[in-house]
Amino acid sequence: MNRVTLVGRLTNDPELRYTPNGVGVCTFTLAVNRPFTNQNGDREADFIRVVVWRKAAESTAEYLKKGNLAGVDGRLQTRSYEKNGQRFFITEVVASSVQFLEPKGSRNRSQQQSKSNQRDPFADEGEPIEIPDSDLPF
């Protein structure tokens, strides 16, 4: 069985492209908090690449933006390619469904109210981010 369920925040706006046959494909990275803290008491996150196809890809690109909370259900896929004689491997989640876990515009309203005194948690994409437990839907 190959099944993955994730809840996290988008690190960037989704990127929508189309195959030569006109099939939509959307990619984004989801920051998912680990359920434990490290030795310093800080919570770390994993940054997971997600791929969405067809109509779901178009909806994802239209309605989700950087920082939005989303749920993803899908399967793990590993692929490889060769560049300049070197082989690269990529592991990603191919989503069968993407759930938008915040009401439309709710994040924008809260960001506008607190933006002046709060640092952007997604400014350093490669660094761990803090996602409060209160943001998780379970």
Residue pairs with C-beta under 8 A, 6 or more apart in sequence:
2 75
2 76
3 73
3 74
3 75
4 72
4 73
4 74
4 75
4 76
4 93
5 71
5 72
5 73
6 30
6 32
6 48
6 50
6 71
6 72
6 93
7 32
7 69
7 70
7 71
7 72
7 101
7 136
7 137
7 138
8 30
8 31
8 32
8 33
8 45
8 48
8 69
8 70
8 131
9 30
9 31
9 67
9 68
9 69
9 70
9 121
9 122
9 129
9 131
9 135
10 28
10 29
10 30
10 31
10 64
10 65
10 66
10 67
10 68
10 70
11 28
11 29
11 30
11 31
11 47
11 66
11 122
11 125
12 28
12 29
12 66
12 122
12 125
13 28
13 64
13 65
13 66
14 26
14 27
14 28
14 52
14 60
14 61
14 64
14 65
15 26
15 27
15 28
15 61
16 24
16 25
16 26
16 57
16 58
16 60
16 61
17 24
17 25
17 26
17 27
18 24
18 25
19 25
23 53
23 54
24 53
24 54
24 55
24 57
24 58
24 61
25 51
25 52
25 53
25 57
26 51
26 52
26 53
26 56
26 57
26 58
26 60
26 61
27 49
27 50
27 51
27 52
28 49
28 50
28 60
28 64
29 47
29 48
29 49
29 50
29 125
30 47
30 48
30 50
30 70
30 72
30 93
31 45
31 46
31 47
31 122
31 129
31 131
32 45
32 46
32 47
32 48
33 43
33 44
33 45
33 129
33 130
33 131
33 136
34 43
34 44
34 45
34 46
36 43
37 43
37 44
38 44
42 128
42 130
43 128
43 130
43 131
44 128
45 128
45 129
45 131
47 125
47 126
48 92
48 93
49 90
49 91
49 92
49 93
50 72
50 74
50 92
50 93
50 95
50 98
51 77
51 92
51 93
51 94
51 95
52 60
52 95
52 98
53 94
56 95
56 97
56 98
59 98
60 98
63 100
63 104
64 70
64 98
64 100
65 107
66 122
67 107
67 111
67 121
67 122
68 100
68 101
68 102
68 107
69 101
69 102
69 107
69 135
69 137
70 98
70 99
70 100
70 101
71 98
71 99
71 101
71 137
72 93
72 95
72 97
72 98
72 99
73 95
73 96
73 97
73 99
74 93
74 94
74 95
74 96
74 97
75 93
75 94
75 96
76 91
76 92
76 93
76 94
77 91
77 92
77 93
77 94
78 89
78 90
78 91
79 89
79 90
79 92
80 87
80 88
80 89
80 90
81 87
81 88
81 90
82 88
101 137
121 129
121 130
121 131
122 129
